[in-house]
Amino acid sequence: MIVKFFSSRNGGGTASIDYLLNKKRIQDKTAKILQGDEKLTRELIKSMSQKHKVCVGCLSFEEKNIDEALKKELMNSFENMLLTPEMQGRYNILWVEHTDKNRLELNFVIPKIDLKSKKAFNPYFHMADYKRKDFWTDFINLSYGFTNPKDPAKENTLQGSKKEYELIKDYEALDIFLHNQVAQGNITSRNNLISLLKTYNVEVTREGKDYISVKLPENKKAKRFKGGIYDEEFTSPRELEGILERIKQRERAFNERDNRAELERVKQELDKLIQSKTRYYYERNSKRALQDKQNTPSVQVEQSINEFSNGIYYNNDFKHDNMVSVDKTLSNQQGFDDKERGQYLSVDTKGIDETRTKSLLFQTELERIEYDNIRTRINSRNRELTERIRKCIDTNREHSTEKQRIIARTSYINNSLSKLRDFIQEQFRDYRERVKRKIKQLLEKENKKTRNRGERFYR
């Protein structure tokens, strides 16, 4: 399993939901909503005014499918890792399952807005969150035995994105051809390989320590081939044998490692990072709460938004956006302070030999029962809260429309003033030029008179 975050140059929007739930996938039954409300997520995105609106990504598995209960457990654990207990109840998320690529993908869409403060926030910032995401991926793969992308046996010679399928097929064919030439003894070193590529008009755009980048004729983009026969140490068949032997040693070391000790190490590092991020969100939310007191909105809108952030939206199938918000209530009831929330709700360690029915979020069965009781009370207000949310969104949309009208009118007035200013400046320049020409004419006329008087005086 691997976690991917998708980039968007334009900031994203409802098009991401259209892609995840397109008609073809719905007809083929290869896409379905696992958690969240599609309409509610769409309305939230449409009501946002900032450029960057959504965070989109997926949990990608090599396995074709896994147990439904395990899917929910992984999704809840991922939310707890990414957004921490401090943000539970303050965000909206939509989970969509894809199985059209002959493997399982759990896709998520998170509008970039804090539902309580109604301010923008970024769920994932690569430089700050990548390490935590990476540890969580290792923890899940070790706990459940999923295919690990860090396994040396899974390394691909062809690097980069596989989205350009036809182009990738050509490069894969080239890779197979080069390996066959090496096996037949026609290529005996990397320099020999590069020379052969050039004879076939294949451009080598870059040469690295353990890779080369090549570009096929009539292709705009180069692709990178890494390891093995593309390593600079490949200077003879004997050296190639040494390279391949080192690769096999790495594979053996990976397979023979102590998984239990590695799991405990990863779990400890992950808990530290989650607690650190929890403290960051707690301090940020506290500052925002103080700022909001100075500019309090209307009672009706504030009450609905607060209820929305606490309850979010649950249907009869318990398709929810914020499970861990109830865990937060549990921690407060049991006397945990703000600094202990991250430790209480951190990802639960799970031995390899233990049963896989144990949750990643609950420590005891009593906590799970109390969680279910609180969840039942929340479900009773489902329809009422949803209606209030929609009314708030409609009100915000009306205000947004009026704001756009004012902005458009202001822009028109500014453009008119700018044109008037340009016209006045142009008229002033013309007037100044006419005055200059008139003064010049008068000076020339006066000089001519002076010269005439001098000539008559001389005679």
C-alpha positions as MATLAB code, in Angstrom:
seq = 'MIVKFFSSRNGGGTASIDYLLNKKRIQDKTAKILQGDEKLTRELIKSMSQKHKVCVGCLSFEEKNIDEALKKELMNSFENMLLTPEMQGRYNILWVEHTDKNRLELNFVIPKIDLKSKKAFNPYFHMADYKRKDFWTDFINLSYGFTNPKDPAKENTLQGSKKEYELIKDYEALDIFLHNQVAQGNITSRNNLISLLKTYNVEVTREGKDYISVKLPENKKAKRFKGGIYDEEFTSPRELEGILERIKQRERAFNERDNRAELERVKQELDKLIQSKTRYYYERNSKRALQDKQNTPSVQVEQSINEFSNGIYYNNDFKHDNMVSVDKTLSNQQGFDDKERGQYLSVDTKGIDETRTKSLLFQTELERIEYDNIRTRINSRNRELTERIRKCIDTNREHSTEKQRIIARTSYINNSLSKLRDFIQEQFRDYRERVKRKIKQLLEKENKKTRNRGERFYR';
ca = [
       0.000    0.000    0.000;
       1.167    3.516   -0.770;
      -0.312    6.980   -0.079;
      -0.506    9.418   -2.995;
      -1.465   13.108   -2.996;
      -2.487   14.537   -6.378;
      -1.300   17.993   -7.409;
      -3.533   20.614   -9.042;
      -2.218   23.738  -10.751;
      -5.595   25.495  -10.606;
      -6.376   24.646   -6.999;
      -8.958   21.942   -7.730;
     -12.725   21.962   -7.299;
     -15.768   19.805   -7.903;
     -14.050   18.359  -10.996;
     -12.160   16.025   -8.660;
     -15.483   14.530   -7.507;
     -16.648   14.295  -11.129;
     -13.527   12.296  -11.940;
     -13.905    9.930   -8.999;
     -17.615    9.342   -9.668;
     -17.791    9.508  -13.456;
     -20.616    7.743  -15.312;
     -18.465    4.940  -16.705;
     -17.202    3.882  -13.281;
     -20.716    4.077  -11.843;
     -22.128    1.968  -14.681;
     -19.337   -0.603  -14.374;
     -19.802   -0.586  -10.557;
     -16.071    0.035  -10.106;
     -16.618    3.191   -8.019;
     -18.673    3.680   -4.850;
     -18.842    6.062   -1.904;
     -17.529    4.527    1.319;
     -17.884    7.505    3.683;
     -19.147   11.065    3.442;
     -21.871   12.870    1.494;
     -21.148   13.769   -2.121;
     -23.722   16.597   -2.289;
     -22.551   18.155    0.956;
     -18.900   18.082   -0.135;
     -19.846   19.654   -3.493;
     -21.781   22.443   -1.787;
     -18.868   23.192    0.538;
     -16.437   23.417   -2.378;
     -18.789   25.677   -4.353;
     -19.201   28.004   -1.367;
     -15.425   28.530   -1.030;
     -13.901   31.679   -2.509;
     -10.168   30.891   -2.259;
      -8.231   29.557   -5.255;
      -6.955   26.328   -3.659;
     -10.123   24.475   -2.691;
      -9.437   20.746   -2.249;
      -6.847   18.210   -1.144;
      -7.167   15.016   -3.212;
      -5.294   11.716   -2.921;
      -5.671    7.983   -2.464;
      -4.522    4.924   -0.567;
      -3.374    2.612   -3.368;
      -3.150   -1.145   -2.786;
      -1.646   -3.815   -4.987;
      -4.268   -6.161   -3.505;
      -7.523   -6.398   -5.485;
      -9.720   -6.016   -2.412;
      -9.749   -6.169    1.401;
     -12.392   -6.608    4.118;
     -14.998   -3.801    4.407;
     -14.441   -3.378    8.145;
     -10.695   -3.087    7.550;
     -11.306   -0.376    4.929;
     -13.148    1.763    7.489;
     -10.463    1.112   10.086;
      -7.713    2.206    7.688;
      -9.611    5.316    6.605;
     -10.186    6.373   10.222;
      -6.541    5.730   11.090;
      -5.427    7.765    8.075;
      -7.595   10.729    9.114;
      -6.239   10.475   12.656;
      -2.673   10.487   11.303;
      -3.122   13.264    8.733;
      -5.364   15.703   10.610;
      -4.746   14.520   14.212;
      -7.369   14.358   17.006;
      -7.286   18.157   17.386;
      -8.870   18.692   13.931;
     -11.554   16.009   14.210;
     -14.980   17.567   13.715;
     -13.491   20.592   11.935;
     -13.171   19.191    8.411;
     -15.225   17.442    5.730;
     -14.028   14.399    3.797;
     -15.428   12.189    1.040;
     -14.087    8.645    0.544;
     -14.590    6.908   -2.841;
     -13.484    3.372   -3.679;
     -12.067    2.478   -7.127;
     -11.484   -1.052   -8.432;
     -11.280   -0.356  -12.188;
      -7.490   -0.816  -12.388;
      -7.602   -4.423  -11.160;
      -6.458   -3.225   -7.736;
      -7.974   -1.332   -4.805;
      -7.832    2.451   -4.442;
      -9.388    4.371   -1.539;
      -9.642    7.940   -2.853;
     -10.330   10.960   -0.641;
     -11.396   14.576   -1.229;
     -10.934   17.123    1.596;
     -12.204   20.712    1.116;
      -9.496   23.074    2.356;
     -11.623   24.852    4.942;
     -11.837   24.726    8.733;
     -15.570   24.266    9.382;
     -15.420   25.847   12.836;
     -13.374   28.966   12.113;
     -14.507   29.065    8.434;
     -10.919   29.840    7.439;
      -8.761   28.082    4.855;
      -6.341   25.386    5.951;
      -4.119   22.930    4.088;
      -4.509   19.288    5.250;
      -1.205   18.232    3.686;
       1.961   20.289    3.293;
       4.654   18.056    1.828;
       7.689   19.462    3.637;
       5.981   19.266    7.051;
       3.813   16.154    6.689;
       5.690   13.789    4.383;
       7.653   12.073    7.173;
       4.523   11.405    9.242;
       2.690   10.041    6.197;
       5.650    7.807    5.352;
       5.826    6.310    8.862;
       2.075    5.646    8.816;
       2.420    3.811    5.475;
       5.176    1.606    6.930;
       3.101    0.958   10.062;
       0.040   -0.187    8.081;
       2.061   -2.360    5.673;
       3.847   -4.060    8.560;
       0.669   -4.518   10.619;
      -1.440   -6.064    7.866;
       1.155   -7.564    5.561;
       0.260   -5.413    2.559;
       2.639   -5.208   -0.388;
       5.385   -2.750    0.545;
       6.644   -0.385   -2.204;
       9.975   -0.152   -0.319;
      10.653   -3.834   -0.972;
      13.801   -3.936   -3.199;
      12.136   -6.692   -5.241;
       9.423   -4.174   -6.198;
      11.816   -1.605   -7.652;
      11.139   -0.774  -11.286;
      13.857   -0.091  -13.811;
      11.604    2.465  -15.536;
      11.082    5.456  -13.231;
       8.408    8.155  -13.209;
       4.669    8.398  -13.842;
       2.892    5.579  -15.665;
      -0.065    7.711  -16.826;
       1.100    7.988  -20.446;
       0.323    4.371  -21.220;
       1.245    4.286  -24.926;
       4.508    6.140  -24.289;
       5.366    3.873  -21.371;
       4.843    0.793  -23.552;
       7.540    2.060  -25.947;
      10.023    2.644  -23.119;
       9.233   -0.719  -21.535;
       9.919   -2.378  -24.896;
      13.255   -0.534  -25.078;
      14.140   -1.709  -21.547;
      13.393   -5.342  -22.465;
      15.440   -5.011  -25.659;
      18.488   -3.641  -23.790;
      18.356   -6.385  -21.146;
      18.149   -9.024  -23.885;
      21.201   -7.514  -25.591;
      23.112   -7.672  -22.309;
      22.055  -11.299  -21.777;
      23.235  -12.200  -25.315;
      26.619  -10.535  -24.725;
      26.088   -7.774  -27.307;
      26.357   -5.106  -24.585;
      29.253   -5.394  -22.114;
      29.191   -2.010  -20.320;
      27.074    1.081  -19.765;
      29.184    3.074  -22.223;
      28.582    0.350  -24.796;
      24.834    0.570  -24.045;
      24.799    4.362  -24.511;
      26.646    4.072  -27.806;
      24.097    1.539  -29.042;
      21.227    3.863  -28.100;
      22.781    6.707  -30.080;
      23.120    4.515  -33.186;
      19.334    4.018  -33.006;
      18.809    7.815  -32.721;
      17.764    7.510  -29.050;
      18.962   10.607  -27.200;
      20.630   10.179  -23.806;
      19.704   13.423  -22.036;
      21.382   12.728  -18.696;
      23.819   10.276  -17.090;
      23.779    9.784  -13.307;
      25.564    7.554  -10.835;
      22.994    4.761  -11.065;
      20.697    5.901  -13.880;
      20.434    7.337  -17.388;
      17.646    9.432  -18.920;
      16.722    8.715  -22.527;
      14.304   10.245  -25.026;
      12.896    8.281  -27.920;
      12.659    9.915  -31.369;
       9.585   12.140  -31.833;
       8.907   12.161  -28.067;
       8.958   15.370  -26.050;
       9.666   13.840  -22.626;
      12.630   11.799  -21.464;
      12.298    8.804  -19.148;
      14.736    7.557  -16.523;
      16.130    3.997  -16.364;
      17.672    3.163  -13.000;
      19.832    0.406  -11.491;
      21.353   -2.765  -12.853;
      22.675   -2.322  -16.380;
      22.175    1.465  -16.113;
      24.581    1.833  -13.180;
      27.922    3.521  -13.872;
      29.682    0.577  -12.190;
      28.568   -1.611  -15.091;
      31.941   -1.567  -16.871;
      32.134   -5.291  -17.649;
      30.003   -8.465  -17.313;
      31.879   -9.299  -14.129;
      31.027   -5.954  -12.535;
      27.389   -6.465  -13.549;
      27.332   -9.725  -11.611;
      28.535   -7.812   -8.542;
      25.749   -5.222   -8.971;
      23.078   -7.932   -9.258;
      24.476   -9.733   -6.210;
      24.238   -6.570   -4.113;
      20.611   -6.164   -5.188;
      19.872   -9.745   -4.051;
      21.563   -9.061   -0.707;
      19.315   -6.034   -0.158;
      16.265   -8.173   -0.912;
      17.363  -10.848    1.557;
      18.075   -8.261    4.264;
      14.617   -6.744    3.758;
      12.857  -10.106    3.949;
      14.857  -11.372    6.959;
      14.532   -8.275    9.163;
      12.832   -8.409   12.585;
       9.348   -7.189   11.674;
       8.165   -7.010   15.290;
      11.018   -4.717   16.360;
      10.633   -2.640   13.188;
       6.894   -2.275   13.829;
       7.475   -1.042   17.386;
      10.117    1.448   16.211;
       7.852    2.812   13.479;
       4.916    3.034   15.909;
       6.944    5.098   18.405;
       8.159    7.522   15.741;
       4.646    7.851   14.324;
       3.114    8.616   17.734;
       5.686   11.375   18.329;
       4.918   13.005   14.986;
       1.139   12.802   15.527;
       1.471   14.410   18.977;
       3.673   17.166   17.534;
       1.117   17.920   14.813;
      -1.697   17.810   17.392;
       0.060   20.493   19.459;
       0.504   22.621   16.331;
      -3.210   22.459   15.491;
      -4.158   23.095   19.133;
      -2.063   26.282   19.303;
      -3.316   27.464   15.912;
      -6.963   26.801   16.763;
      -6.591   28.602   20.102;
      -5.239   31.706   18.363;
      -8.063   31.610   15.827;
     -10.647   31.249   18.589;
      -9.332   34.447   20.219;
      -9.481   36.276   16.895;
     -13.035   35.063   16.231;
     -14.258   36.564   19.529;
     -13.463   40.025   18.169;
     -15.616   39.476   15.089;
     -18.511   37.164   16.117;
     -21.004   36.296   13.324;
     -24.801   36.016   13.743;
     -26.115   33.579   16.376;
     -28.008   31.387   13.916;
     -25.130   30.853   11.523;
     -22.626   30.354   14.373;
     -24.866   27.784   16.083;
     -25.378   25.808   12.872;
     -21.710   25.833   11.976;
     -20.748   24.698   15.491;
     -23.234   21.852   15.333;
     -21.941   21.002   11.881;
     -18.346   20.883   13.112;
     -19.264   18.721   16.091;
     -21.628   16.326   14.342;
     -20.712   16.779   10.664;
     -23.069   14.395    8.772;
     -23.957   10.783    9.440;
     -26.480    8.651    7.582;
     -28.098    5.375    8.590;
     -25.180    3.360    7.220;
     -22.802    5.422    9.352;
     -21.184    7.015    6.321;
     -19.390    9.724    8.260;
     -16.768   12.334    7.746;
     -15.337   12.683   11.255;
     -15.281    9.563   13.443;
     -12.504   10.675   15.757;
     -14.502   13.734   16.963;
     -16.302   11.329   19.324;
     -12.935    9.988   20.523;
     -12.089   13.538   21.473;
     -15.216   13.665   23.645;
     -14.216   10.394   25.265;
     -10.771   11.712   26.104;
     -12.303   14.798   27.753;
     -14.753   12.671   29.751;
     -11.962   10.470   31.058;
      -9.892   13.425   32.301;
      -7.294   13.772   29.554;
      -5.883   17.243   29.034;
      -5.034   18.827   25.697;
      -1.426   17.638   25.723;
      -2.498   14.040   26.310;
      -5.015   13.868   23.453;
      -2.379   12.994   20.899;
      -1.041   10.179   23.085;
      -4.520    8.794   23.866;
      -5.667    8.847   20.244;
      -2.389    7.965   18.564;
      -2.232    4.982   16.231;
      -2.518    1.836   18.304;
       0.353   -0.629   18.111;
      -0.558   -4.058   16.834;
       1.665   -7.131   17.003;
       2.012   -9.278   13.936;
       0.712  -12.359   15.753;
      -2.330  -10.588   17.283;
      -5.820  -10.776   15.786;
      -6.640   -8.160   13.189;
      -9.993   -7.316   14.720;
      -8.380   -4.874   17.142;
      -8.968   -1.219   16.138;
      -6.189    1.212   15.432;
      -8.107    3.898   17.344;
      -9.588    2.217   20.484;
      -7.622    0.842   23.420;
     -10.433   -1.162   25.125;
     -13.814   -2.664   24.284;
     -15.465   -0.308   26.819;
     -14.280    2.693   24.807;
     -15.776    1.213   21.639;
     -19.168    0.631   23.386;
     -19.250    4.170   24.748;
     -18.248    5.397   21.320;
     -21.246    3.591   19.766;
     -23.626    5.105   22.367;
     -22.428    8.630   21.605;
     -22.626    7.919   17.889;
     -26.291    6.839   18.261;
     -27.196   10.129   19.934;
     -25.462   12.060   17.157;
     -27.370   10.183   14.456;
     -30.696   11.336   15.949;
     -29.948   14.910   14.860;
     -28.751   13.998   11.392;
     -31.531   15.446    9.228;
     -32.000   18.603   11.279;
     -28.294   19.488   11.165;
     -28.049   18.763    7.438;
     -30.934   21.141    6.691;
     -29.360   23.887    8.779;
     -26.057   23.391    7.011;
     -27.657   23.719    3.604;
     -29.422   26.932    4.697;
     -26.115   28.352    5.915;
     -24.446   27.449    2.628;
     -27.275   29.109    0.652;
     -26.960   32.251    2.802;
     -23.194   32.350    2.275;
     -23.699   31.888   -1.465;
     -26.094   34.876   -1.569;
     -23.585   36.986    0.330;
     -20.874   35.813   -2.028;
     -22.990   36.784   -5.054;
     -23.628   40.262   -3.635;
     -19.920   40.602   -2.893;
     -19.111   39.673   -6.492;
     -21.532   42.332   -7.724;
     -19.872   44.974   -5.544;
     -16.440   43.845   -6.755;
     -17.589   44.018  -10.389;
     -19.052   47.522   -9.865;
     -15.887   48.680   -8.113;
     -13.800   47.251  -10.923;
     -15.933   49.119  -13.492;
     -15.518   52.399  -11.594;
     -11.765   51.857  -11.280;
     -11.492   51.148  -15.011;
     -13.491   54.278  -15.791;
     -11.295   56.391  -13.510;
      -8.209   54.883  -15.093;
      -9.469   55.752  -18.594;
     -10.346   59.286  -17.460;
      -6.897   59.689  -15.923;
      -5.248   58.507  -19.134;
      -7.398   60.916  -21.190;
      -6.504   63.883  -18.959;
      -2.820   63.014  -19.100;
      -2.948   62.751  -22.894;
      -4.732   66.120  -23.204;
      -2.208   67.690  -20.835;
       0.688   66.332  -22.932;
      -0.866   67.756  -26.119;
      -1.429   71.148  -24.454;
       2.145   71.198  -23.169;
       3.492   70.425  -26.641;
       1.418   73.240  -28.172;
       2.686   75.701  -25.549;
       6.267   74.640  -26.246;
       5.819   75.101  -29.989;
       4.213   78.541  -29.460;
       7.033   79.709  -27.168;
       9.582   78.424  -29.669;
       7.921   80.325  -32.492;
       7.854   83.539  -30.434;
      11.547   83.150  -29.526;
      12.512   82.541  -33.130;
      10.504   85.613  -34.214;
      12.140   87.766  -31.541;
      15.620   86.507  -32.473;
      14.945   87.325  -36.120;
      13.960   90.887  -35.211;
      17.107   91.237  -33.122;
      19.263   90.074  -36.042;
      17.585   92.557  -38.404;
      18.220   95.455  -36.018;
      21.885   94.450  -35.776;
      22.278   94.383  -39.541;
      20.691   97.863  -39.967;
      22.911   99.257  -37.196;
      26.001   97.806  -38.867;
      25.121   99.398  -42.216;
];
